[in-house]
Amino acid sequence: MSRYTSFLAGAVSVAAVVGVLALSGVFDDGGANANQSTSASSSTTPPPTTTVAATTSNGGAVDVQSIYSRVSPGVVFVEADQQNGQASGSGFVIDNQGDIVTNEHVVDGATALKVRFGENGDAIPVKLLGADRSADLAVIRVDPSKVPGGLKPVTLGSSSTLKPGQPTVAIGSPFGLEGTVTSGIVSGLNRTIQAPSGFSISGAVQTDAAINPGNSGGPLLDAQGQVIGVNSQIATESGSSSGVGFAIPIDTVKKIEPILQRGAKVPHAYLGVASGDAPAGGAQVGSVVQGGPAGKAGIHQGDRIVSIAGQTIEGSDDLSAAVNAHQPGEKVPVVVERDGQRRTLTVTLGTQPSNAQGQSNQNSQPTIP
């Protein structure tokens, strides 16, 4: 059975249920963002941090306790006041002016935001600078003068050179347990997950480090303690960690964060098709948005897309990544196969709508298993 992804109705490229990791219900919130409620309280005292030994790809040990000691002062517990209660997540400080990166789904719908530094820190009000539902990223700002001991920004690494098997460390507040550290490895690369807007996030880092509801927005670190991703989702059937977690790559964060700091809108390219993996390779077009960029360029339902801008398309995830790599307004050659013949069409990419679910031909979309 083919797995369908869609620039129209979103993309989930894992077979299990994918859940975001904001923790709702901890403060008597009636929401269900985390796909699991819990009776744990954010005031619960976390267990003492212990030394954990991870292993690098060359057999060397990673001192997780040392990484935790250096990085945890820059990781925060995020509280989001909502109309029906409160939700929580995690975040990390990126500069000395008080900017903090977290997930958009952590702050979505919040009437007020606060952060706490350390396990017993006071709640400090923060303001939202910018948020992007299609990348599931947000930047909030705290007044540095209100942070006891001063700010301790984390170091941003790179996700472009990651390889499966490399060690990972996650720090956050799962189930409201602040200052929790777990370790694992990079389990996979270039995964495609679904953003809150319903569109696709490409290039996600898969890890088996235990992450759970409440870890959302916290850092995924490498063996040097540098941030390589923002923990955002898990594949699960129970609502808690199954050893399959996903982090938004830090290289994506680096591109989007400056835009969010300015409070500007992040531009995302838009093709306007729903597609699935074609048996012979490529992305099979399941439907085309009427009047969208693909439709205007002459792409039809049933076409098999085999390349975009010279990049070979092996499946629907490749199609998602290829579109996400471009900007709205760019003209890109798209090679399609129709009735056994290949033709090159020029598509002028559009700008993503704010919400994939609001598209006019939503009801014609294939079911995403």
N, C-alpha and C positions, 0 to 999 in steps of 0.2 A: 504494500500500500504506500503510495507516495505521500510525502509530508509536504503540506502546502505552507508557504510563507507568503507574506503580502506586504507591499508598501502601502496598501490600502487599509487592510485590516490587521496588520501587525505580523510579527514573526516569532515563533517559538521553535527552536531547532533541537529540543530534547524531548524524549518520549514521556518523561514523568511530568507531573504537575510542577510548574515553576512558580515559586512564591517570593514576593518581595520581602525584605527583612526588617521593615519598620515594625516596632512592637506596639500594637494597639491592645487595649484592655488592661494593661498593667495599672492604669490609674482609673479603673472603672469606666473605660471608654468602650462604647458599644460597637466600634468599627471592627473590621476584619482584614486589615491590610496584610497581617502576618499569616493569615490562614490558620492561626491557632491562638486561642486565648490561654492565659495562664494566671494562676493566683499569686505568682511571685511578685514581690513589691520592689520598687526601685530603691527602697531603703534597706533591703536585705544586705547584710554584710557579706561581701564576696570572700571566698576561701583564700587563704594566703597564697601568694604567687610562689610557685616552685620552679626550680631549674628544670628545663626540658631540653633534651639534646636532639636536634634535628641533624640530618646528614646531607652534605653537599654532594653534587654529582661526582666529585673526585674522591669521595670517601671521607672528607674532613668533617668534623663536628661543627655545628652552628650553636653558638652560645645564646639560646633564646632569652635567658634571664638578662644577659647584658643588653641585648636589643630592646627588651622590654624596659629596662631601666633608662635607656637613652631616649626612647621614642614615646613612652606612655605619657610623659608630661605634656606632650603636644596633642594628645588624643582627648576628645571631650565627649561627655554624655549630653545629648540633645533632647530637650523637652519641648514638645509642641502642644500648646493649648488649643483645643478644638471645641466646637460647639457642644459636642456630646461627651467631653472628657479630655483626656490627654493621650498622646502617643509619644513614643521615644525612639531614639536611634543613636547613632554615633557620628563623629566627625573628626577632622584633624586640622590643626593650624598650619597655614602655608606661608605666612609672612609676619613681619613685626608690626604691621598696622592692624592686626587682629582679624584677618580674613580666614575663614574656616570653610573647608569643602565638606559637603555631605550629599546625600541623595535628595532629589526633588521629592520623591514619595515620602520622605521623612517630614518635610515641611509643608507638604500640600494641604491646603485648607486651614493652616494654622492662624489663629487670631493673635497669638503672641508666642515668642520663642525665647528660650533660655538655654544656657549651657552650664555645665559643671566641670571643673577641673579637679582631678583627683577623686578618690573614693569618698571623701567627706567634705568636698568643697561646696561652697554656697552657690545657689543658682544665680547666674548673671544674665540680665536681659541682653539679647542680641537683635540686630535688625537684618532683614533679608535684603541682600543686594540684587540678586538675580537668580532665576531658576529656569530650567529647560526641561520640559516633560519628555522631549524626544531623545535626550541623552541621559535622562534621570540624574541630573546633576544640579546642585544649587550652591551658592556662596552666601554665607552669613558673616556678619562682622560683630566682634565684641570690642568694647572699649579697653585698650591695653592697660590703662591705669587702674582698672577694676579687677585685674587678674593678680592674685597674690603670688609673689615670686617672679612675676613677669612672664611674657610669652616665650615659649620654646618651640619654634616652628620645626616641623619635620623636614626631612630631605627628600625631594622628589627624584626618583630614579628614572628608568626607561623600561617600557614594555616591549620594545621592538626587538630586543636581543634575547628575550626569554626562550628557554627550551624546556620541554617536558622533563620532569625529574628534578628540576632545581628546587631548593627548599623555599618554603613560604612561612610567614608568621602573620597572624591576624590579631589585632587588638581592638576591642570594642566592648559593648555592654549587652551581651545576649540575655534576654529575659530580665533586663534591668540590672544585671550583675555587672556593675561598673569595673573597669580595669581588668577585664578578662583577657588572657592571652592563650592562643592555641597555635599549633604548628602543623605543617604538612609539606606537600610538594606541589609544583605546577603539574596538574593532571592532564591538561590539554590547552590548546591555544586556538584563537580565531573562531570561538564559538559565537553563535548569534542568539541574542536574547531579546525579549520584548520590552520596550519602553512603556512608561505609564500612558503615553499618547497612543499606544497601539502600533507604533512603527518599530523598525528594527534597530538594535544596537549591535554593531559589528565588532569583531575582534576581542570579545570578552575572554578573560583569563579564567580557566577552570582550575579549581584547587580542591584538595581533600582536607585542608585545614578546617576544623569544625567551626562553622558559622551558623548562626541561628537568628530568629527574630530579635531585633535589638542591635545586631551587628551592622545594620544598614548604614552606609556612609562612613564606616570605619576603614582604616588602611589595611591593605594587604602588602606585606613587606618582603623584601628579598633577604639574602644572607648577610648583606651589609646594613640592614635596617632602613633601606630606602624604599619609599612607597612605589609599588608597581601597579597598584589598582585600587579601586574603591569597591569594597564588598557590597553587593547589591541584591543578589538573588540566590536561591537554592533550588535544586531539583528534588522534590520530595513528594511522598504520598501521605506523610504523617503531619507535615507542618514544621518539623524540626530537621536538624542536619542528618543527611544520609551519606555524607562524604562527597557530595557533588555540589560545589558552590561556584558562583560566578562573580567576577569583579570587573568593573568597567576599567579598561586599560588606562594607565596614567598618561600615555601619550595623547589619548583623546581628551583627558582632563586638561592637559597643558594647552590644548588648542581652544577649548571652550571657556576655561576659567577666566581669562582676561576679559572676554565679552560679558560674562556674568558680573564681574566686578564693576563694570560700567553701567550695569542695569540694562544692557541692550538685548535685543532679541537675537538668538543664535540662528543663522540661516542653515537650513537643511535641504539638500536636493531631493527632488521628487520625480519619479518616473510615471507612476499611475497605473501599475499592473498588479495582479495577484499571480503568483507563480509557484510551481512545484518542481521537484527534481525530475528531469526527463530521463527515461530509461536508457537512452543512447548518449546521455550526457547533455549538459546545458540546462537551461531553465525553461520549463513549459509554461506558456502563458495561459492561465486559467480564465482570466477576465481582464478587461481593459476599461479604465475609467473614461466614461464618455466626456469628451472635451479636454481630457488630460494630455500631458506631454506625449505619452506613448501613442495615444489615439490620434493626435494631430499629426504625428510623424508617419502614420500608416501601419503601426504594429497591430496585429489582429489576434483575437482569441485563437489558441491552438498553435501559434508560432512557437518555434524553439529558439530561444536566444542563446547564441553560442559565443558572442564576444561583445564587449563594450570598450570603446576607445583603445582597441588593440589588446585588451585583457581577456584571456580565455575564460569563459564561464562554464564551470563544471556542474553547477547546481544552483538552487535558489539562494543558498547562503552566499555564494560568490556574487550573485546578482545584487543582493542587498549590499554587500561590501563595496562593490564597484560603484553603485549609485552614491553611497555614503561618502565615497572618496572625492566626489566632485561638489561643485557649488551650483546653486540655482543660477540659471541663465547661461550656463555653459552648453555649447553645442558638442554633442558626442556622437560618433558613428556607432551604430548598433547593427551587428550582423545577425540576421534571423534566418531560420530555415522554414520554408513553407512549401508543402507539396513536393518535397524532395529537392527543392532548389533554394540556394542561398542568395540573399540580397542584402545590401547595406543601406540602412535608413539613417538619416540624421535627425537626432532628437534634441530639442532645446529643453533642457531640464527645468522643471518648475520649482516652486517653493512648497515644502510640505505644509498641508493644512495643520491646524493646531491639534486636531483629534482625528485619528483614522476612523473611529467608529461613526463619525458624522458624515461619511461620504455617501453620495447619492445612490450608488449601486451596491451598498453594503449588503443587502439581502441576497445578492447574487454570488457572494463570496463562498468558496469551498470551506467546509468545516476544518478547523485546525485541530488535529488529534492531540 
